[in-house]
């Protein structure tokens, strides 16, 4: 019974937040995701939470993200000419993290008992994701308490990272770098008009209509098929490659489905996927454990990670500027590297740029694939300093 009640809370709180954001303009400027992040961090640190909460905190992200990714890709319009852009983003992202981690280690990491290992883990986490961090923890044999601190600090730092990006960062980078330009054909103008109309409507009202429920059925059918095929292919891969191949297959099949007109016509798919991201945001933020934070004893570790995140963002921005990468591609790839691909749909929604989704996911998949190797190399490099 407790599981049912907690699941209902995770599923319905986002609906209440969406309603409040539509009712109050000042709250809408903050955005549902940041509101849910704040609620999650508060709820997750209440003293009377049941033990079942931990099970759901781990289960919900693993369920909603594989469903959300293809749903949000079905309606996107993609360019086949972005290979050069992806290479620039991956090179810039990895170099930025390498420079930031080395600098952070020299300033703060060398004062930690396992500083080189911590540097290797956060190198993998800030180019791939938590899955890479867990793999690197096993490789380095780092203390479990240290790894718990890394995860807790990471959630706190990510919160402030998102506050910066979503409040002023995106607008600032767009002014400095500009947005990707394209020739405005009659077809493009019609698509832009369609997107504006979609943005103004309240899609969640349509979900409860007869036509909306019918469309939801088709969306779920297509999504389950994509997830099933992706999982089947990933399970055939060597051990340790499941997550990389799984995300890659989800992205690839989601993109391929977007070229099928009947699937692309399912205009509620993006919004349904976005609601799953709202649930994910609430669940992931609730995992921050303030009681485990040792802000005095762990000050150097906390500072090391803050330095790595914000300095790598700054360097990545500079590299992208030099390579003439547009602002949205730079920001979405930074989110993919620092926070991993599951956070890309969230950033894409805040940016109101659906087509940035595939750019971020592609960068994130590269991070998943190379993050473990990169983390090991960085640990070796730091041990020589």
Residue frames relative to the residue before (quaternion, step in Angstrom):
aa qw qx qy qz dx dy dz
X 1.0000 0.0000 0.0000 0.0000 0.00 0.00 0.00
X 0.6300 0.5419 -0.3286 0.4488 3.58 1.05 -0.82
X 0.6304 0.5389 -0.3289 0.4516 3.58 1.01 -0.86
X 0.6547 0.5216 -0.3110 0.4500 3.57 0.96 -0.91
X 0.6753 0.4966 -0.2956 0.4583 3.58 0.88 -0.93
X 0.6666 0.4931 -0.3054 0.4682 3.59 0.93 -0.86
X 0.6333 0.5266 -0.3269 0.4634 3.58 1.01 -0.81
X 0.6426 0.5178 -0.3162 0.4679 3.58 0.98 -0.85
X 0.6358 0.5233 -0.3314 0.4605 3.58 1.00 -0.76
X 0.6633 0.4991 -0.3054 0.4665 3.59 0.88 -0.92
X 0.7149 0.4642 -0.2562 0.4558 3.59 1.02 -0.79
X 0.7535 0.4109 -0.2181 0.4645 3.60 1.06 -0.64
X 0.5435 0.6216 -0.4099 0.3875 3.62 1.10 -0.50
X 0.6382 0.5172 -0.3553 0.4461 3.66 0.89 -0.73
X 0.6152 0.5439 -0.3552 0.4467 3.61 1.04 -0.69
X 0.6558 0.5061 -0.3067 0.4687 3.58 0.98 -0.80
X 0.6497 0.5114 -0.3123 0.4677 3.57 1.03 -0.82
X 0.6235 0.5309 -0.3352 0.4658 3.60 1.00 -0.80
X 0.6496 0.5182 -0.3103 0.4617 3.58 0.95 -0.90
X 0.6656 0.4992 -0.3013 0.4658 3.59 0.94 -0.89
X 0.6594 0.5144 -0.3109 0.4516 3.59 0.98 -0.82
X 0.6664 0.4779 -0.3059 0.4837 3.58 1.07 -0.67
X 0.6692 0.5049 -0.2946 0.4588 3.57 1.16 -0.59
X 0.7895 0.2324 -0.1026 0.5587 3.59 1.01 -0.83
X 0.4213 -0.7485 0.4585 0.2283 3.57 -0.51 1.25
X 0.6542 0.5264 -0.3305 0.4309 3.60 0.95 -0.83
X 0.6508 0.4938 -0.3101 0.4863 3.57 1.12 -0.66
X 0.6151 0.5528 -0.3363 0.4506 3.56 1.11 -0.68
X 0.6148 0.5445 -0.3457 0.4539 3.58 1.13 -0.64
X 0.6244 0.5068 -0.3340 0.4917 3.57 1.12 -0.63
X 0.3596 -0.7597 0.4613 0.2840 3.56 1.04 -0.82
X 0.5968 -0.6047 0.3916 0.3534 3.60 -1.03 0.74
X 0.6511 0.5502 -0.3331 0.4031 3.57 0.94 -0.84
X 0.6886 0.4625 -0.2909 0.4768 3.58 0.86 -0.89
X 0.6092 0.5338 -0.3514 0.4695 3.59 1.08 -0.66
X 0.6753 0.4866 -0.2890 0.4730 3.58 0.93 -0.91
X 0.6031 0.5480 -0.3520 0.4605 3.58 1.08 -0.71
X 0.6698 0.4939 -0.2954 0.4693 3.58 0.92 -0.92
X 0.6466 0.5121 -0.3190 0.4669 3.60 0.94 -0.88
X 0.6599 0.5300 -0.3062 0.4357 3.56 0.92 -0.94
X 0.6669 0.4999 -0.3079 0.4589 3.59 0.93 -0.86
X 0.6488 0.4977 -0.3181 0.4798 3.59 1.07 -0.69
X 0.6807 0.4974 -0.2889 0.4537 3.57 0.82 -1.04
X 0.6734 0.5303 -0.2974 0.4207 3.58 0.93 -0.89
X 0.7393 0.3835 -0.2254 0.5056 3.59 1.20 -0.33
X 0.3574 0.7081 -0.5164 0.3229 3.56 1.21 0.47
X 0.5172 -0.7029 0.3970 0.2844 3.64 -0.91 0.83
X 0.7461 0.4244 -0.2186 0.4642 3.60 1.15 -0.42
X 0.3093 0.7713 -0.5090 0.2245 3.63 1.09 0.54
X 0.4649 -0.6816 0.4862 0.2879 3.62 -0.96 0.81
X 0.6422 -0.5453 0.3833 0.3785 3.58 -1.23 0.49
X 0.5952 0.5954 -0.3635 0.3988 3.59 1.10 -0.66
X 0.5126 0.6648 -0.4060 0.3611 3.59 1.22 -0.45
X 0.6540 0.5342 -0.3167 0.4320 3.59 0.95 -0.88
X 0.6252 0.5403 -0.3334 0.4539 3.56 1.04 -0.79
X 0.6931 0.4688 -0.2752 0.4734 3.58 0.90 -0.93
X 0.6018 0.5676 -0.3572 0.4337 3.59 1.05 -0.71
X 0.7051 0.4355 -0.2571 0.4971 3.58 1.04 -0.75
X 0.6899 0.5093 -0.2827 0.4297 3.58 1.03 -0.81
X 0.6471 0.5729 -0.3350 0.3752 3.59 0.85 -0.97
X 0.6790 0.4693 -0.3293 0.4586 3.67 0.75 -0.86
X 0.6608 0.5214 -0.3105 0.4418 3.60 1.02 -0.77
X 0.6813 0.4616 -0.2833 0.4924 3.58 1.21 -0.46
X 0.7564 0.4403 -0.2438 0.4178 3.58 0.68 -1.09
X 0.6458 0.5488 -0.3464 0.4021 3.61 0.96 -0.73
X 0.6624 0.4815 -0.3345 0.4663 3.67 0.82 -0.77
X 0.6539 0.4900 -0.3135 0.4838 3.59 1.15 -0.56
X 0.6797 0.5255 -0.2935 0.4192 3.57 0.95 -0.90
X 0.6315 0.5752 -0.3524 0.3824 3.59 0.90 -0.87
X 0.7197 0.4014 -0.2932 0.4847 3.68 0.63 -0.89
X 0.5999 0.5690 -0.3716 0.4223 3.61 0.98 -0.72
X 0.7264 0.4416 -0.2434 0.4670 3.56 0.90 -0.95
X 0.6506 0.5130 -0.3153 0.4628 3.57 1.24 -0.32
X 0.5297 0.6784 -0.4035 0.3105 3.59 1.12 -0.61
X 0.7865 0.3510 -0.1768 0.4764 3.61 0.92 -0.84
X 0.5018 0.6783 -0.4180 0.3368 3.60 1.25 0.10
X 0.3130 -0.7092 0.5980 0.2034 3.52 -1.28 0.54
X 0.1131 -0.8430 0.5258 0.0089 3.56 -0.59 1.15
X 0.3367 -0.7069 0.5872 0.2050 3.50 -1.28 0.62
X 0.3708 -0.7378 0.5223 0.2127 3.58 -1.01 0.82
X 0.6470 0.5485 -0.2968 0.4386 3.57 1.29 0.02
X 0.4804 0.7087 -0.4016 0.3251 3.60 1.07 0.65
X 0.3393 0.7588 -0.5028 0.2372 3.62 1.19 0.26
X 0.6526 0.5165 -0.3136 0.4571 3.58 0.94 -0.88
X 0.6358 0.5247 -0.3202 0.4667 3.56 1.02 -0.81
X 0.6586 0.5193 -0.3135 0.4454 3.60 0.91 -0.88
X 0.6308 0.5253 -0.3305 0.4657 3.59 1.00 -0.80
X 0.6466 0.5202 -0.3158 0.4599 3.58 0.93 -0.88
X 0.6840 0.5007 -0.2907 0.4438 3.56 0.88 -0.96
X 0.6716 0.4969 -0.3032 0.4583 3.59 0.93 -0.87
X 0.6546 0.4994 -0.3150 0.4720 3.59 0.91 -0.89
X 0.6695 0.5014 -0.2958 0.4613 3.56 0.89 -0.95
X 0.6675 0.5271 -0.3016 0.4309 3.58 0.90 -0.95
X 0.7020 0.4605 -0.2730 0.4697 3.58 0.85 -0.94
X 0.6474 0.5066 -0.3245 0.4679 3.60 0.96 -0.78
X 0.6370 0.5424 -0.3245 0.4413 3.57 1.00 -0.83
X 0.6740 0.4790 -0.2919 0.4808 3.56 0.92 -0.91
X 0.6268 0.5459 -0.3399 0.4399 3.60 0.99 -0.80
X 0.6795 0.4794 -0.2885 0.4746 3.58 0.86 -0.95
X 0.6767 0.5028 -0.2966 0.4487 3.59 0.90 -0.93
X 0.6672 0.4957 -0.3083 0.4627 3.60 0.95 -0.83
X 0.6323 0.5156 -0.3374 0.4696 3.59 0.98 -0.76
X 0.6679 0.4948 -0.2971 0.4699 3.58 0.91 -0.90
X 0.6679 0.5011 -0.2941 0.4650 3.57 0.97 -0.88
X 0.6341 0.5279 -0.3318 0.4573 3.56 1.05 -0.72
X 0.6654 0.5041 -0.3102 0.4549 3.59 0.91 -0.89
X 0.7080 0.4531 -0.2612 0.4746 3.59 1.06 -0.73
X 0.8439 0.1456 -0.0140 0.5161 3.57 0.85 -1.00
X 0.6759 0.5633 -0.3030 0.3662 3.58 0.87 -0.95
X 0.6325 0.5584 -0.3444 0.4117 3.58 1.01 -0.69
X 0.6362 0.5216 -0.3243 0.4670 3.59 1.26 -0.29
X 0.5804 0.5678 -0.3753 0.4470 3.62 1.27 0.00
X 0.5800 -0.6091 0.4129 0.3494 3.58 -1.11 0.68
X 0.7748 0.1636 -0.1001 0.6024 3.59 1.13 -0.62
X 0.0591 0.8771 -0.4739 0.0520 3.53 1.00 0.92
X 0.6670 0.4932 -0.3184 0.4588 3.59 0.92 -0.83
X 0.6520 0.5076 -0.3117 0.4692 3.58 1.03 -0.79
X 0.6235 0.5212 -0.3348 0.4770 3.58 1.02 -0.79
X 0.6450 0.5230 -0.3130 0.4609 3.59 0.99 -0.85
X 0.6537 0.5078 -0.3112 0.4669 3.57 1.01 -0.78
X 0.6610 0.5093 -0.3089 0.4564 3.56 0.98 -0.86
X 0.7103 0.4346 -0.2919 0.4706 3.61 0.76 -0.91
X 0.5501 0.5724 -0.4040 0.4546 3.62 1.20 -0.35
X 0.6830 0.4678 -0.2805 0.4858 3.58 0.98 -0.83
X 0.6514 0.5207 -0.3119 0.4553 3.57 1.02 -0.84
X 0.7651 0.3904 -0.2049 0.4692 3.61 0.90 -0.92
X 0.6629 0.3695 -0.3518 0.5479 3.54 1.26 0.51
X 0.7591 0.2777 -0.1662 0.5648 3.57 1.20 -0.50
X 0.5638 -0.5785 0.4237 0.4098 3.55 0.01 -1.29
X 0.7718 -0.3454 0.2541 0.4696 3.54 -1.31 -0.17
X 0.6002 0.5646 -0.3651 0.4333 3.59 1.06 -0.70
X 0.6485 0.4922 -0.3174 0.4862 3.60 1.04 -0.70
X 0.6266 0.5416 -0.3321 0.4514 3.57 1.05 -0.78
X 0.6533 0.5094 -0.3132 0.4643 3.59 0.98 -0.84
X 0.6467 0.5119 -0.3180 0.4675 3.58 1.02 -0.80
X 0.6779 0.4856 -0.2897 0.4698 3.58 0.97 -0.85
X 0.5808 0.5588 -0.3810 0.4532 3.60 1.11 -0.54
X 0.6573 0.5019 -0.3021 0.4741 3.57 1.00 -0.86
X 0.6460 0.5288 -0.3160 0.4508 3.58 1.03 -0.81
X 0.7607 0.3907 -0.1963 0.4797 3.58 0.86 -1.00
X 0.3316 -0.7583 0.4962 0.2624 3.60 1.19 -0.42
X 0.2304 0.8025 -0.5185 0.1847 3.57 1.07 0.75
X 0.6165 -0.5657 0.4007 0.3732 3.59 -1.15 0.63
X 0.5481 -0.6493 0.4184 0.3209 3.58 -0.95 0.90
X 0.6297 0.5395 -0.3415 0.4425 3.60 1.01 -0.76
X 0.6281 0.5279 -0.3277 0.4685 3.57 1.04 -0.77
X 0.6686 0.4960 -0.3029 0.4639 3.58 0.98 -0.83
X 0.6059 0.5381 -0.3470 0.4721 3.59 1.09 -0.69
X 0.6475 0.5141 -0.3114 0.4685 3.58 0.99 -0.84
X 0.6216 0.5420 -0.3415 0.4508 3.58 0.99 -0.82
X 0.6826 0.4861 -0.2893 0.4627 3.60 0.89 -0.93
X 0.6711 0.4945 -0.3074 0.4590 3.59 0.93 -0.85
X 0.6479 0.5010 -0.3142 0.4800 3.57 0.95 -0.85
X 0.6319 0.5612 -0.3328 0.4184 3.56 0.99 -0.86
X 0.6526 0.5072 -0.3194 0.4634 3.60 0.97 -0.82
X 0.6507 0.5114 -0.3152 0.4645 3.59 0.97 -0.88
X 0.6804 0.4889 -0.2876 0.4641 3.58 0.87 -0.99
X 0.6305 0.5379 -0.3298 0.4521 3.58 1.02 -0.81
X 0.5983 0.5666 -0.3533 0.4429 3.57 1.07 -0.74
X 0.7096 0.4360 -0.2625 0.4874 3.60 0.85 -0.94
X 0.5785 0.5680 -0.3595 0.4621 3.58 1.17 -0.60
X 0.6842 0.4680 -0.2819 0.4831 3.58 0.93 -0.90
X 0.5976 0.5536 -0.3672 0.4489 3.58 1.01 -0.74
X 0.6652 0.4965 -0.3030 0.4682 3.59 0.90 -0.89
X 0.6990 0.4798 -0.2904 0.4436 3.58 0.75 -1.03
X 0.7622 0.4240 -0.2188 0.4376 3.56 0.73 -1.09
X 0.6750 0.4752 -0.3091 0.4722 3.60 1.16 -0.41
X 0.8377 0.0313 0.0182 0.5449 3.60 0.73 -1.00
X 0.5817 0.6561 -0.3663 0.3115 3.58 1.06 -0.73
X 0.6845 0.4897 -0.2963 0.4515 3.58 0.78 -1.03
X 0.6689 0.4871 -0.3041 0.4721 3.59 0.88 -0.91
X 0.6472 0.5294 -0.3196 0.4458 3.59 0.97 -0.84
X 0.6917 0.4701 -0.2841 0.4688 3.59 0.85 -0.96
X 0.6283 0.5311 -0.3445 0.4521 3.60 1.02 -0.69
X 0.6490 0.5029 -0.3186 0.4736 3.59 1.02 -0.73
X 0.7040 0.4753 -0.2662 0.4556 3.57 0.96 -0.88
X 0.8053 0.3186 -0.1318 0.4823 3.55 0.90 -0.99
X 0.3859 -0.7019 0.5021 0.3261 3.55 1.11 -0.65
X 0.4085 -0.6935 0.5398 0.2467 3.54 -1.30 0.32
X 0.6547 -0.5356 0.3681 0.3861 3.51 -1.24 0.57
X 0.2170 -0.7918 0.5631 0.0941 3.54 -0.82 1.04
X 0.0253 -0.7869 0.6164 0.0133 3.56 -1.12 0.62
X 0.5985 -0.5700 0.4219 0.3727 3.54 -1.23 0.51
X 0.3311 -0.7701 0.5180 0.1701 3.55 -0.76 1.07
X 0.0444 -0.7931 0.6071 -0.0223 3.55 -0.16 1.32
X 0.6888 -0.4538 0.3474 0.4460 3.55 -1.28 0.12
X 0.6360 0.5272 -0.3215 0.4629 3.57 1.08 -0.79
X 0.6525 0.5134 -0.3105 0.4628 3.59 0.98 -0.89
X 0.6501 0.5198 -0.3205 0.4521 3.58 0.97 -0.89
X 0.6400 0.5204 -0.3255 0.4622 3.57 1.00 -0.79
X 0.6463 0.5120 -0.3143 0.4705 3.57 1.04 -0.79
X 0.6398 0.5207 -0.3243 0.4629 3.59 0.99 -0.82
X 0.6461 0.5123 -0.3155 0.4697 3.58 0.97 -0.87
X 0.6408 0.5241 -0.3219 0.4594 3.57 1.04 -0.80
X 0.6615 0.5104 -0.3052 0.4569 3.58 0.96 -0.88
X 0.6323 0.5236 -0.3321 0.4645 3.59 1.03 -0.78
X 0.6534 0.5095 -0.3107 0.4658 3.57 0.97 -0.86
X 0.6421 0.5206 -0.3182 0.4641 3.59 1.03 -0.80
X 0.6573 0.5316 -0.3104 0.4348 3.57 1.00 -0.84
X 0.6924 0.4943 -0.2802 0.4447 3.59 1.07 -0.71
X 0.6510 0.5280 -0.3311 0.4333 3.59 1.10 -0.52
X 0.4003 -0.6584 0.5670 0.2913 3.54 -1.30 0.24
X 0.2545 -0.8277 0.4779 0.1475 3.60 -0.04 1.26
X 0.6304 0.5821 -0.3431 0.3821 3.58 1.08 -0.66
X 0.5584 0.5645 -0.3954 0.4618 3.58 1.23 -0.29
X 0.6599 0.5308 -0.3025 0.4374 3.56 1.04 -0.84
X 0.5736 0.6238 -0.3797 0.3710 3.58 1.12 -0.61
X 0.7216 0.4516 -0.2403 0.4665 3.59 1.10 -0.69
X 0.5291 0.6047 -0.4230 0.4188 3.59 1.26 0.06
X 0.6701 -0.4920 0.3590 0.4243 3.58 -1.26 0.29
X 0.6725 0.4839 -0.2944 0.4763 3.58 0.93 -0.91
X 0.6492 0.5325 -0.3148 0.4426 3.55 1.04 -0.83
X 0.6626 0.5015 -0.3042 0.4657 3.58 0.95 -0.87
X 0.6176 0.5323 -0.3402 0.4685 3.57 1.08 -0.70
X 0.6616 0.5001 -0.3018 0.4703 3.55 0.99 -0.87
X 0.6083 0.5522 -0.3428 0.4556 3.59 1.04 -0.79
X 0.6238 0.5513 -0.3335 0.4424 3.58 1.02 -0.79
X 0.6814 0.4729 -0.2823 0.4820 3.57 0.94 -0.91
X 0.6196 0.5417 -0.3359 0.4581 3.59 1.05 -0.77
X 0.6770 0.4889 -0.2905 0.4673 3.57 0.90 -0.94
X 0.6262 0.5388 -0.3348 0.4534 3.58 1.01 -0.79
X 0.6816 0.4753 -0.2847 0.4779 3.58 0.88 -0.96
X 0.6621 0.5202 -0.3052 0.4448 3.58 0.97 -0.87
X 0.6559 0.5059 -0.3108 0.4661 3.58 0.90 -0.91
X 0.6256 0.5319 -0.3360 0.4613 3.59 1.04 -0.76
X 0.6595 0.5005 -0.3037 0.4714 3.61 0.94 -0.90
X 0.6703 0.4942 -0.2995 0.4655 3.59 0.89 -0.93
X 0.6587 0.5236 -0.3090 0.4433 3.59 0.95 -0.87
X 0.6689 0.4822 -0.2977 0.4810 3.58 0.91 -0.91
X 0.6490 0.5310 -0.3137 0.4454 3.58 0.96 -0.89
X 0.6732 0.4904 -0.2920 0.4702 3.57 0.93 -0.92
X 0.6388 0.5359 -0.3273 0.4446 3.59 0.98 -0.83
X 0.6652 0.4856 -0.2982 0.4826 3.58 0.98 -0.86
X 0.6662 0.5179 -0.3047 0.4417 3.59 0.92 -0.92
X 0.6471 0.5330 -0.3183 0.4425 3.60 1.04 -0.74
X 0.6444 0.5197 -0.3216 0.4595 3.59 1.19 -0.40
X 0.5796 0.5995 -0.3645 0.4144 3.57 1.29 -0.25
X 0.6501 -0.5102 0.3777 0.4176 3.62 -1.25 0.34
X 0.6525 -0.5265 0.3790 0.3917 3.55 -1.24 0.54
X 0.7528 0.3564 -0.2803 0.4772 3.57 -0.95 0.88
X 0.6880 0.4697 -0.2724 0.4814 3.59 1.28 -0.28
X 0.4006 0.7596 -0.4625 0.2206 3.59 1.24 -0.17
X 0.7190 0.4651 -0.2842 0.4313 3.61 0.65 -1.10
X 0.6389 0.5312 -0.3293 0.4486 3.59 0.95 -0.85
X 0.7060 0.4549 -0.2627 0.4751 3.57 0.82 -1.05
X 0.6271 0.5564 -0.3311 0.4331 3.58 1.03 -0.82
X 0.6850 0.4603 -0.2818 0.4893 3.60 0.85 -0.97
X 0.6331 0.5355 -0.3303 0.4509 3.58 1.00 -0.82
X 0.6793 0.4820 -0.2883 0.4723 3.58 0.91 -0.89
X 0.6184 0.5395 -0.3433 0.4567 3.60 0.98 -0.79
X 0.6768 0.4937 -0.2828 0.4672 3.55 0.95 -0.95
X 0.6782 0.5075 -0.2921 0.4439 3.57 0.85 -1.01
X 0.7043 0.4516 -0.2719 0.4754 3.58 0.82 -0.97
X 0.6123 0.5462 -0.3473 0.4539 3.58 1.10 -0.66
X 0.6484 0.5044 -0.3027 0.4832 3.55 1.04 -0.85
X 0.6576 0.5097 -0.3165 0.4556 3.60 0.89 -0.91
X 0.6491 0.5190 -0.3180 0.4563 3.59 1.00 -0.78
X 0.6094 0.5734 -0.3575 0.4148 3.59 1.11 -0.60
X 0.6486 0.5000 -0.3194 0.4767 3.59 1.25 -0.32
X 0.5822 0.5358 -0.3791 0.4798 3.60 1.30 -0.01
X 0.4636 -0.7462 0.3998 0.2616 3.58 -0.37 1.25
X 0.6682 0.4934 -0.3403 0.4407 3.66 0.78 -0.83
X 0.6650 0.4810 -0.3108 0.4794 3.61 1.04 -0.69
X 0.6543 0.5104 -0.3163 0.4597 3.55 0.97 -0.82
X 0.6282 0.5489 -0.3287 0.4428 3.58 1.15 -0.54
X 0.5488 0.5936 -0.4023 0.4297 3.60 1.26 -0.16
X 0.0931 -0.8812 0.4620 0.0376 3.55 0.47 1.26
X 0.6057 0.5422 -0.3715 0.4485 3.60 1.24 -0.02
X 0.4692 0.7164 -0.4304 0.2854 3.59 1.24 -0.24
X 0.6481 0.5163 -0.3275 0.4539 3.59 0.94 -0.83
X 0.6942 0.4785 -0.2815 0.4581 3.58 0.87 -0.93
X 0.6192 0.5214 -0.3443 0.4756 3.58 1.07 -0.66
X 0.6496 0.4995 -0.3049 0.4853 3.57 1.02 -0.82
X 0.6333 0.5366 -0.3267 0.4520 3.56 1.06 -0.77
X 0.6227 0.5283 -0.3533 0.4564 3.59 1.02 -0.67
X 0.6212 0.5246 -0.3356 0.4756 3.58 1.08 -0.69
X 0.6257 0.5238 -0.3350 0.4712 3.59 1.09 -0.67
X 0.6008 0.5417 -0.3567 0.4673 3.58 1.08 -0.65
X 0.6475 0.5005 -0.3157 0.4802 3.58 0.96 -0.85
X 0.6347 0.5337 -0.3156 0.4612 3.56 0.99 -0.87
X 0.6482 0.5307 -0.3205 0.4420 3.60 0.91 -0.91
X 0.6549 0.5082 -0.3020 0.4707 3.56 0.99 -0.87
X 0.6901 0.4918 -0.2810 0.4505 3.57 0.89 -0.96
X 0.6953 0.4798 -0.2948 0.4467 3.59 0.82 -0.94
X 0.6526 0.5081 -0.3222 0.4606 3.60 1.01 -0.72
X 0.6370 0.5429 -0.3307 0.4360 3.58 1.09 -0.65
X 0.5910 0.5901 -0.3629 0.4133 3.61 1.25 -0.19
X 0.4909 0.6439 -0.4431 0.3849 3.61 1.25 -0.13
X 0.1297 -0.8089 0.5726 0.0294 3.55 -0.65 1.15
X 0.2453 -0.8059 0.5234 0.1282 3.57 -0.12 1.29
X 0.6141 0.5818 -0.3563 0.3969 3.60 1.07 -0.63
X 0.6839 0.4804 -0.2916 0.4653 3.60 1.15 -0.51
X 0.5584 0.6314 -0.3846 0.3763 3.57 1.26 -0.19
X 0.1194 -0.7619 0.6349 0.0462 3.55 -0.85 1.05
X 0.1423 -0.8583 0.4891 0.0622 3.56 0.32 1.31
X 0.6424 0.4795 -0.3375 0.4935 3.59 1.23 -0.25
X 0.7335 0.4030 -0.2305 0.4964 3.56 0.71 -1.10
X 0.7565 0.3743 -0.2042 0.4958 3.58 1.06 -0.72
X 0.2704 0.8085 -0.4913 0.1785 3.58 1.22 0.37
X 0.6662 0.5037 -0.3105 0.4539 3.59 0.93 -0.84
X 0.6487 0.5041 -0.3203 0.4716 3.58 1.01 -0.78
X 0.6387 0.5222 -0.3154 0.4690 3.57 1.00 -0.86
X 0.6749 0.4889 -0.2873 0.4722 3.58 0.92 -0.96
X 0.5987 0.5683 -0.3449 0.4469 3.59 1.06 -0.79
X 0.7155 0.4513 -0.2591 0.4661 3.58 0.84 -0.97
X 0.6154 0.5281 -0.3485 0.4701 3.61 1.02 -0.73
X 0.6449 0.5249 -0.3092 0.4615 3.56 0.94 -0.93
X 0.6634 0.5216 -0.3061 0.4406 3.58 0.89 -0.97
X 0.6864 0.4959 -0.2922 0.4445 3.60 0.91 -0.90
X 0.7866 0.3735 -0.2027 0.4480 3.57 0.57 -1.14
X 0.6293 0.4962 -0.3485 0.4861 3.60 1.10 -0.52
X 0.6412 0.5041 -0.3398 0.4682 3.61 0.98 -0.72
X 0.6068 0.5359 -0.3511 0.4705 3.61 1.07 -0.67
X 0.6661 0.5075 -0.3010 0.4562 3.59 0.91 -0.93
X 0.6835 0.4768 -0.2885 0.4714 3.59 0.88 -0.95
X 0.6232 0.5347 -0.3314 0.4647 3.57 1.03 -0.82
X 0.6421 0.5211 -0.3163 0.4649 3.59 1.00 -0.82
X 0.6554 0.5063 -0.3094 0.4672 3.59 0.99 -0.84
X 0.6538 0.5102 -0.3143 0.4620 3.59 0.90 -0.92
X 0.6712 0.5017 -0.2983 0.4570 3.58 0.91 -0.93
X 0.6128 0.5407 -0.3408 0.4646 3.55 1.08 -0.69
X 0.6668 0.5006 -0.2950 0.4667 3.57 0.95 -0.91
X 0.7293 0.4030 -0.2295 0.5030 3.59 1.09 -0.71
X 0.4385 -0.7380 0.4152 0.3011 3.57 1.36 0.20
X 0.2826 0.7313 -0.5490 0.2897 3.52 0.92 1.01
X 0.4847 -0.6841 0.4579 0.2958 3.59 -0.91 0.87
X 0.6898 -0.5309 0.3192 0.3747 3.56 -1.23 0.56
X 0.6863 0.4992 -0.3065 0.4311 3.60 0.80 -0.96
X 0.6460 0.5084 -0.3209 0.4704 3.60 1.01 -0.77
X 0.6372 0.5254 -0.3243 0.4613 3.57 1.02 -0.78
X 0.6907 0.4817 -0.2842 0.4584 3.59 0.85 -1.00
X 0.6888 0.4875 -0.2986 0.4457 3.60 0.80 -0.97
X 0.6530 0.4911 -0.3226 0.4778 3.61 1.04 -0.67
X 0.6045 0.5440 -0.3554 0.4609 3.59 1.08 -0.67
X 0.6436 0.5045 -0.3141 0.4823 3.58 0.98 -0.83
X 0.6444 0.5304 -0.3214 0.4474 3.60 0.97 -0.85
X 0.7004 0.4560 -0.2731 0.4762 3.59 0.93 -0.87
X 0.7442 0.4257 -0.2404 0.4551 3.58 0.69 -1.06
X 0.8142 0.2604 -0.1168 0.5057 3.61 0.94 -0.83
X 0.4919 -0.6758 0.4013 0.3746 3.60 1.33 -0.14
X 0.7101 -0.5153 0.2891 0.3831 3.62 -1.19 0.56
X 0.6062 0.5736 -0.3955 0.3836 3.68 0.92 -0.61
X 0.6780 0.4803 -0.2990 0.4693 3.61 1.17 -0.45
X 0.4764 0.6998 -0.4252 0.3202 3.60 1.27 -0.23
X 0.6551 0.4957 -0.3454 0.4536 3.66 0.83 -0.79
X 0.6147 0.5504 -0.3454 0.4471 3.58 1.04 -0.74
X 0.6827 0.4751 -0.2827 0.4778 3.59 0.89 -0.95
X 0.6238 0.5458 -0.3338 0.4490 3.58 1.01 -0.81
X 0.6544 0.5117 -0.3078 0.4639 3.58 1.02 -0.81
X 0.6563 0.5017 -0.3133 0.4684 3.58 0.94 -0.86
X 0.6837 0.4774 -0.2762 0.4779 3.58 1.03 -0.80
X 0.2820 -0.7741 0.5037 0.2599 3.58 1.30 -0.40
X 0.5434 0.5620 -0.4057 0.4735 3.52 1.03 0.95
X 0.2280 -0.8151 0.5203 0.1138 3.57 0.02 1.28
X 0.6784 0.5248 -0.2972 0.4196 3.56 0.99 -0.82
X 0.5565 0.5771 -0.4022 0.4421 3.60 1.26 -0.16
X 0.4878 0.7025 -0.4153 0.3100 3.57 1.24 -0.40
X 0.7112 0.4507 -0.2763 0.4633 3.59 0.76 -0.98
X 0.5934 0.5634 -0.3626 0.4462 3.60 1.12 -0.64
X 0.6942 0.4723 -0.2697 0.4716 3.55 0.92 -0.95
X 0.6621 0.5072 -0.3162 0.4520 3.59 0.92 -0.85
X 0.6395 0.5230 -0.3306 0.4563 3.58 1.01 -0.78
X 0.6436 0.5019 -0.3166 0.4834 3.59 1.00 -0.81
X 0.6659 0.5175 -0.3000 0.4458 3.57 0.97 -0.87
X 0.6227 0.5326 -0.3383 0.4627 3.59 1.04 -0.73
X 0.6260 0.5196 -0.3291 0.4794 3.58 1.03 -0.77
X 0.6407 0.5242 -0.3157 0.4637 3.56 1.06 -0.76
X 0.6257 0.5264 -0.3280 0.4732 3.57 1.00 -0.81
X 0.7014 0.4987 -0.2709 0.4313 3.57 0.87 -1.01
X 0.7910 0.3281 -0.1476 0.4949 3.58 0.97 -0.87
X 0.4726 0.7331 -0.4135 0.2612 3.59 1.23 -0.35
X 0.6619 0.5079 -0.3195 0.4492 3.61 0.91 -0.83
X 0.6633 0.4931 -0.3006 0.4759 3.58 0.92 -0.92
X 0.6473 0.5235 -0.3082 0.4604 3.55 0.98 -0.88
X 0.6500 0.5254 -0.3161 0.4490 3.60 0.95 -0.84
X 0.6517 0.5024 -0.3123 0.4746 3.59 0.98 -0.83
X 0.6528 0.5102 -0.3126 0.4646 3.59 0.94 -0.87
X 0.6638 0.5030 -0.3051 0.4618 3.58 0.96 -0.85
X 0.6238 0.5246 -0.3433 0.4667 3.62 1.02 -0.71
X 0.6447 0.5066 -0.3173 0.4765 3.60 1.00 -0.80
X 0.6491 0.5188 -0.3163 0.4577 3.57 0.97 -0.88
X 0.6833 0.4915 -0.2968 0.4509 3.58 0.84 -0.96
X 0.6293 0.5456 -0.3395 0.4372 3.60 1.06 -0.66
X 0.6551 0.5066 -0.3082 0.4682 3.60 1.24 -0.38
X 0.6048 0.5921 -0.3484 0.4029 3.59 1.24 -0.33
